Amino acid sequence: MLFTSTATSLATAEAEGFTLPGPAWAFGVTAFAFFMVLLGVLWSFRNTAARYDTPGPVTRVRQGDVHGSQGSRGATDHGAHN
């Protein structure tokens, strides 16, 4: 019992001299604003994994076609004039 009464008296003595630097509601508003900023950062990264996870355009190669869809000239882009 001695420890309990000592701890209680120390906690009470320290609490009497402690004051908050602002009103109590300001801490709640500040915490809410901070978490809203974190939510905004998290929201800005939405769907990022889906964007980078999808493969590029699929080119279909006919069976037996050695050169693929580019033909025998080997044009690399659609605007090339051969």
PyMOL commands that set and color helices and strands:
alter all, ss='L'
color gray80, all
select helices_A, chain A and resi 2-16+24-44+48-53+68-70
alter helices_A, ss='H'
color red, helices_A
deselect
rebuild
show_as cartoon
